[in-house]
Amino acid sequence: MTASRVSPVAPGAAEAPADLEPALKVAPLELFLDLVFVFAITQLTGSLAHHLGPGGFAQVLVMLALIWWMYDAFIWLTNAMPPRTHRRRAPLMLAMGAFLVISLSVPHAFEGGGTAFGWAYLVTVVLHTGMFVAAGVTPAAVLRMGASNVVVGTVVVTGGYLGGTVQLGLWTAAFAMQFVTPWVAGLPEFRLRADHFVERHGLIVIIAFGESVIAIGVGAGTAELGPALIAVALLSLAVCVGLWWAYFGHDDDARAEHRMAALPSAERNRAAVAVYYLGHLGLLLGVVLFAAGVKSAVGHPDAAIGGPQAGALAGGITLYLLVNTALRGFFGLRPHLPRLLGAALVAATVPLGTRVSALAQVGAVAVVLVAVFGYEACRYPVADSDRD
């Protein structure tokens, strides 16, 4: 990734000259923390695969939104105060433990395990707020942010005790309340380095792709390694490569970093919430859906699969392409039409999975992605890819 050397500053101040600050790199401890996050993604995928219906989808969506909110909050934190000292690293390690408990509770969060999820979630809120006190942000802004997140965490804890439909309703309300926090806290009060922030989210997306690869192995299990299984596994990997290309092809991540760095600090922070929390929530949900569907595909490659499984497989890729296209539009990146057409064609592969075989559907999805990105590479070389 090409590192930007522009640093955001306090509201009302001029942007720092490009050569005054070195690039802010992702610290090894942050990558270590990512290992816990990928476990949360694995748990959510497994939960969705076992409850692949509207109710299970709603539960996984709410849990993913809550977990991603606080995990993304720690990206903001390490952006403001890199974990270079033991005093800064220790609370991050405690947060790692809290995220591990959250991840462990995911499979039974709506079956009696919601209290563990809620209390561990509240611990992450307290740790995050406490660490931000030392980040140099206006104390009043940190207090407002922390208070808002504590209210959200308290709602999550309460829902965990009540269970059932009430729990889902309260956790959905907590998800909605998250969008109040940036405005209550005062976004312009928080400094944001574009180089670290964009790189950090790119690494998270790669971590999510790793879950899809894990799903291939879990779906295969101990089945005999025959031609059909090898073919569907390789084609599923090709689909993962297509998702990688959608995000990183044409150096989109580096160009997004430069666009973020060029924004005024307040506008950059608003874009960080819209693009890197909400937008990446859509990308992560797409990966989780695809991974849940591909488990069934790899497990029974030469047989037809159920409608929910085929729908998850195609729906995850479709959602990912649509969100990816919207995010590229925000950064002024082109083209759009091939990816939108590809999303429609992928959605149309569901009958192949339900009437022919899982192998046929995964193969068709892979062909669509190869066609879309092959066309883009030929028609829109990197130097011209920002033109329609």
NORUR-V53767 format. One record per residue. N is the residue number from 1. RES is the residue in one letter. SS is DSSP state (H for helix, E for strand, C for the rest). PHI is phi in radians with two decimals (none if undefined). NEAR is the number of other C-alpha atoms within 12 Angstrom. Layout:
# NORUR-V53767
<<N & RES & SS & PHI & NEAR> <N & RES & SS & PHI & NEAR>>
This chain:
# NORUR-V53767
<<1 & M & C & none & 24> <2 & T & C & -1.37 & 20> <3 & A & C & -1.47 & 31> <4 & S & C & -1.35 & 33> <5 & R & C & -2.02 & 26> <6 & V & C & -1.78 & 31> <7 & S & C & -2.03 & 37> <8 & P & C & -1.21 & 38> <9 & V & C & -2.28 & 30> <10 & A & C & -1.11 & 25> <11 & P & C & -1.01 & 22> <12 & G & C & 1.56 & 12> <13 & A & C & -1.68 & 16> <14 & A & C & -1.31 & 17> <15 & E & C & -1.16 & 26> <16 & A & C & -1.21 & 20> <17 & P & C & -1.01 & 17> <18 & A & C & -1.10 & 19> <19 & D & C & -1.76 & 13> <20 & L & C & -1.49 & 13> <21 & E & C & -2.15 & 19> <22 & P & C & -1.27 & 17> <23 & A & C & -1.09 & 24> <24 & L & C & -1.66 & 28> <25 & K & C & -1.62 & 30> <26 & V & C & -1.22 & 33> <27 & A & C & -1.44 & 26> <28 & P & H & -0.98 & 17> <29 & L & H & -1.12 & 26> <30 & E & H & -1.13 & 37> <31 & L & H & -1.16 & 27> <32 & F & H & -1.09 & 23> <33 & L & H & -1.08 & 35> <34 & D & H & -1.07 & 36> <35 & L & H & -1.11 & 26> <36 & V & H & -1.24 & 32> <37 & F & H & -1.13 & 41> <38 & V & H & -1.14 & 38> <39 & F & H & -1.16 & 30> <40 & A & H & -1.09 & 39> <41 & I & H & -1.10 & 48> <42 & T & H & -1.08 & 40> <43 & Q & H & -1.13 & 34> <44 & L & H & -1.13 & 45> <45 & T & H & -1.10 & 48> <46 & G & H & -1.09 & 36> <47 & S & H & -1.11 & 36> <48 & L & H & -1.17 & 41> <49 & A & H & -1.09 & 35> <50 & H & H & -1.52 & 22> <51 & H & C & -2.34 & 25> <52 & L & C & -1.47 & 32> <53 & G & C & -2.67 & 23> <54 & P & H & -0.98 & 14> <55 & G & H & -1.15 & 19> <56 & G & H & -1.11 & 30> <57 & F & H & -1.12 & 30> <58 & A & H & -1.08 & 26> <59 & Q & H & -1.12 & 36> <60 & V & H & -1.16 & 44> <61 & L & H & -1.05 & 33> <62 & V & H & -1.15 & 33> <63 & M & H & -1.13 & 45> <64 & L & H & -1.07 & 43> <65 & A & H & -1.09 & 35> <66 & L & H & -1.18 & 44> <67 & I & H & -1.13 & 47> <68 & W & H & -1.16 & 41> <69 & W & H & -1.03 & 38> <70 & M & H & -1.31 & 40> <71 & Y & H & -1.15 & 41> <72 & D & H & -1.14 & 37> <73 & A & H & -1.09 & 38> <74 & F & H & -1.28 & 39> <75 & I & H & -1.18 & 41> <76 & W & H & -1.03 & 36> <77 & L & H & -1.12 & 38> <78 & T & H & -1.23 & 38> <79 & N & H & -1.21 & 35> <80 & A & H & -1.44 & 33> <81 & M & C & -2.47 & 33> <82 & P & C & -0.95 & 31> <83 & P & C & -1.35 & 31> <84 & R & C & -1.70 & 20> <85 & T & C & -2.13 & 14> <86 & H & H & -1.10 & 12> <87 & R & H & -1.11 & 15> <88 & R & H & -1.45 & 28> <89 & R & H & -1.31 & 25> <90 & A & H & -1.02 & 17> <91 & P & H & -1.11 & 29> <92 & L & H & -1.14 & 42> <93 & M & H & -1.17 & 26> <94 & L & H & -1.13 & 24> <95 & A & H & -1.09 & 37> <96 & M & H & -1.03 & 35> <97 & G & H & -1.11 & 24> <98 & A & H & -1.13 & 34> <99 & F & H & -1.12 & 40> <100 & L & H & -1.12 & 32> <101 & V & H & -1.11 & 33> <102 & I & H & -0.99 & 42> <103 & S & H & -1.12 & 39> <104 & L & H & -1.10 & 28> <105 & S & H & -1.47 & 31> <106 & V & H & -0.97 & 41> <107 & P & H & -1.03 & 32> <108 & H & H & -2.08 & 30> <109 & A & C & -1.08 & 38> <110 & F & C & -1.84 & 35> <111 & E & C & -2.28 & 24> <112 & G & C & 1.84 & 20> <113 & G & C & -1.71 & 27> <114 & G & H & -1.21 & 37> <115 & T & H & -1.19 & 30> <116 & A & H & -1.09 & 31> <117 & F & H & -1.02 & 42> <118 & G & H & -1.14 & 43> <119 & W & H & -1.18 & 30> <120 & A & H & -1.13 & 36> <121 & Y & H & -1.10 & 45> <122 & L & H & -1.14 & 36> <123 & V & H & -1.10 & 33> <124 & T & H & -1.09 & 40> <125 & V & H & -1.11 & 42> <126 & V & H & -1.12 & 34> <127 & L & H & -1.10 & 34> <128 & H & H & -1.08 & 41> <129 & T & H & -1.12 & 35> <130 & G & H & -1.07 & 26> <131 & M & H & -1.23 & 34> <132 & F & H & -1.20 & 36> <133 & V & H & -1.03 & 25> <134 & A & H & -1.62 & 21> <135 & A & H & -1.56 & 26> <136 & G & C & 1.49 & 20> <137 & V & C & -1.46 & 31> <138 & T & C & -0.89 & 22> <139 & P & H & -0.92 & 21> <140 & A & H & -1.10 & 19> <141 & A & H & -1.17 & 27> <142 & V & H & -1.11 & 34> <143 & L & H & -1.10 & 26> <144 & R & H & -1.13 & 26> <145 & M & H & -1.08 & 36> <146 & G & H & -1.08 & 35> <147 & A & H & -1.09 & 26> <148 & S & H & -1.12 & 29> <149 & N & H & -1.19 & 38> <150 & V & H & -1.13 & 32> <151 & V & H & -1.05 & 28> <152 & V & H & -1.06 & 37> <153 & G & H & -1.07 & 36> <154 & T & H & -1.14 & 30> <155 & V & H & -1.11 & 35> <156 & V & H & -1.13 & 45> <157 & V & H & -1.06 & 31> <158 & T & H & -1.05 & 29> <159 & G & H & -1.07 & 33> <160 & G & H & -1.09 & 37> <161 & Y & H & -1.32 & 27> <162 & L & H & -1.42 & 24> <163 & G & C & 1.23 & 26> <164 & G & H & 1.10 & 22> <165 & T & H & -1.12 & 18> <166 & V & H & -1.10 & 19> <167 & Q & H & -1.06 & 32> <168 & L & H & -1.07 & 33> <169 & G & H & -1.12 & 24> <170 & L & H & -1.18 & 32> <171 & W & H & -1.21 & 43> <172 & T & H & -1.16 & 26> <173 & A & H & -1.10 & 26> <174 & A & H & -1.11 & 35> <175 & F & H & -1.04 & 33> <176 & A & H & -1.15 & 21> <177 & M & H & -1.16 & 26> <178 & Q & H & -1.00 & 37> <179 & F & H & -1.31 & 25> <180 & V & H & -1.42 & 22> <181 & T & H & -0.95 & 29> <182 & P & H & -1.03 & 31> <183 & W & H & -1.41 & 21> <184 & V & H & -1.18 & 22> <185 & A & H & -1.22 & 27> <186 & G & C & 1.58 & 27> <187 & L & H & -0.90 & 31> <188 & P & H & -1.06 & 29> <189 & E & H & -1.31 & 34> <190 & F & C & -1.80 & 38> <191 & R & C & -1.43 & 37> <192 & L & C & -2.43 & 45> <193 & R & C & -1.61 & 45> <194 & A & H & -1.15 & 44> <195 & D & H & -1.07 & 36> <196 & H & H & -1.12 & 40> <197 & F & H & -1.10 & 48> <198 & V & H & -1.22 & 43> <199 & E & H & -1.07 & 36> <200 & R & H & -1.05 & 39> <201 & H & H & -1.26 & 41> <202 & G & H & -1.07 & 33> <203 & L & H & -1.15 & 32> <204 & I & H & -1.11 & 38> <205 & V & H & -1.09 & 39> <206 & I & H & -1.10 & 31> <207 & I & H & -1.01 & 31> <208 & A & H & -1.13 & 39> <209 & F & H & -1.05 & 39> <210 & G & H & -1.04 & 30> <211 & E & H & -1.11 & 39> <212 & S & H & -1.12 & 44> <213 & V & H & -1.16 & 34> <214 & I & H & -1.05 & 33> <215 & A & H & -1.07 & 38> <216 & I & H & -1.07 & 41> <217 & G & H & -1.17 & 28> <218 & V & H & -1.13 & 26> <219 & G & H & -1.12 & 30> <220 & A & H & -1.19 & 29> <221 & G & C & 0.99 & 18> <222 & T & C & -1.85 & 13> <223 & A & C & -1.11 & 18> <224 & E & C & -1.13 & 14> <225 & L & C & -1.43 & 18> <226 & G & C & -1.68 & 17> <227 & P & H & -1.01 & 15> <228 & A & H & -1.14 & 26> <229 & L & H & -1.17 & 32> <230 & I & H & -1.07 & 24> <231 & A & H & -1.11 & 27> <232 & V & H & -1.21 & 38> <233 & A & H & -1.16 & 38> <234 & L & H & -1.17 & 26> <235 & L & H & -1.19 & 33> <236 & S & H & -1.12 & 46> <237 & L & H & -1.12 & 32> <238 & A & H & -1.09 & 27> <239 & V & H & -1.11 & 43> <240 & C & H & -1.07 & 41> <241 & V & H & -1.10 & 26> <242 & G & H & -1.09 & 31> <243 & L & H & -1.14 & 43> <244 & W & H & -1.05 & 34> <245 & W & H & -1.10 & 29> <246 & A & H & -1.03 & 45> <247 & Y & H & -1.56 & 38> <248 & F & H & -1.90 & 28> <249 & G & H & -1.07 & 28> <250 & H & H & 1.05 & 29> <251 & D & H & 0.98 & 26> <252 & D & H & -1.06 & 35> <253 & D & H & -1.16 & 37> <254 & A & H & -1.15 & 29> <255 & R & H & -1.25 & 33> <256 & A & H & -1.13 & 40> <257 & E & H & -1.06 & 38> <258 & H & H & -1.17 & 30> <259 & R & H & -1.15 & 27> <260 & M & H & -1.12 & 38> <261 & A & H & -1.12 & 38> <262 & A & H & -1.41 & 30> <263 & L & C & -1.34 & 26> <264 & P & C & -1.02 & 28> <265 & S & H & -0.97 & 31> <266 & A & H & -1.14 & 30> <267 & E & H & -1.19 & 25> <268 & R & H & -1.09 & 37> <269 & N & H & -1.15 & 35> <270 & R & H & -1.13 & 26> <271 & A & H & -1.13 & 33> <272 & A & H & -1.08 & 39> <273 & V & H & -1.25 & 30> <274 & A & H & -1.22 & 22> <275 & V & H & -1.50 & 31> <276 & Y & H & -1.67 & 40> <277 & Y & H & -1.68 & 37> <278 & L & H & -1.17 & 29> <279 & G & H & -1.08 & 33> <280 & H & H & -1.28 & 40> <281 & L & H & -1.06 & 38> <282 & G & H & -1.10 & 33> <283 & L & H & -1.11 & 43> <284 & L & H & -1.12 & 47> <285 & L & H & -1.10 & 44> <286 & G & H & -1.07 & 42> <287 & V & H & -1.15 & 50> <288 & V & H & -1.09 & 49> <289 & L & H & -1.07 & 48> <290 & F & H & -1.05 & 51> <291 & A & H & -1.09 & 50> <292 & A & H & -1.12 & 48> <293 & G & H & -1.23 & 48> <294 & V & H & -1.23 & 56> <295 & K & H & -1.02 & 43> <296 & S & H & -1.20 & 47> <297 & A & H & -1.10 & 51> <298 & V & H & -1.27 & 52> <299 & G & H & -1.19 & 34> <300 & H & C & -2.40 & 36> <301 & P & C & -1.16 & 40> <302 & D & C & -1.74 & 28> <303 & A & C & -2.17 & 24> <304 & A & C & -1.20 & 27> <305 & I & C & -2.00 & 33> <306 & G & C & -1.22 & 27> <307 & G & H & -1.01 & 27> <308 & P & H & -1.06 & 32> <309 & Q & H & -1.17 & 40> <310 & A & H & -1.13 & 45> <311 & G & H & -1.16 & 40> <312 & A & H & -1.16 & 45> <313 & L & H & -1.06 & 55> <314 & A & H & -1.32 & 48> <315 & G & H & -1.12 & 36> <316 & G & H & -1.10 & 39> <317 & I & H & -1.20 & 53> <318 & T & H & -1.06 & 39> <319 & L & H & -1.05 & 35> <320 & Y & H & -1.02 & 45> <321 & L & H & -1.14 & 46> <322 & L & H & -1.15 & 33> <323 & V & H & -1.16 & 34> <324 & N & H & -1.03 & 43> <325 & T & H & -1.14 & 33> <326 & A & H & -1.11 & 29> <327 & L & H & -1.16 & 33> <328 & R & H & -1.11 & 34> <329 & G & H & -1.10 & 25> <330 & F & H & -1.05 & 23> <331 & F & C & -1.54 & 29> <332 & G & C & 1.29 & 21> <333 & L & C & -1.63 & 32> <334 & R & C & -2.27 & 33> <335 & P & C & -1.58 & 33> <336 & H & C & -1.95 & 31> <337 & L & H & -0.99 & 23> <338 & P & H & -1.03 & 28> <339 & R & H & -1.29 & 38> <340 & L & H & -1.15 & 30> <341 & L & H & -1.12 & 23> <342 & G & H & -1.07 & 37> <343 & A & H & -1.06 & 34> <344 & A & H & -1.13 & 25> <345 & L & H & -1.18 & 28> <346 & V & H & -1.11 & 41> <347 & A & H & -1.05 & 32> <348 & A & C & -1.36 & 25> <349 & T & C & -1.47 & 36> <350 & V & H & -0.97 & 37> <351 & P & H & -1.04 & 27> <352 & L & H & -1.10 & 32> <353 & G & H & -1.23 & 39> <354 & T & H & -1.45 & 31> <355 & R & H & -1.97 & 19> <356 & V & C & -1.95 & 25> <357 & S & C & -2.89 & 31> <358 & A & H & -1.09 & 43> <359 & L & H & -1.04 & 40> <360 & A & H & -1.13 & 32> <361 & Q & H & -1.20 & 45> <362 & V & H & -1.09 & 55> <363 & G & H & -1.09 & 36> <364 & A & H & -1.14 & 32> <365 & V & H & -1.09 & 44> <366 & A & H & -1.08 & 36> <367 & V & H & -1.10 & 24> <368 & V & H & -1.06 & 35> <369 & L & H & -1.17 & 41> <370 & V & H & -1.09 & 28> <371 & A & H & -1.14 & 24> <372 & V & H & -1.09 & 33> <373 & F & H & -1.40 & 36> <374 & G & H & -1.15 & 23> <375 & Y & H & -1.10 & 21> <376 & E & H & -1.05 & 29> <377 & A & H & -1.11 & 24> <378 & C & H & -1.41 & 16> <379 & R & H & -1.46 & 20> <380 & Y & C & -2.22 & 23> <381 & P & C & -1.00 & 20> <382 & V & H & -0.94 & 20> <383 & A & H & -1.16 & 16> <384 & D & H & -2.01 & 16> <385 & S & C & -1.28 & 25> <386 & D & C & -1.65 & 23> <387 & R & C & -1.91 & 17> <388 & D & C & -1.31 & 16>>
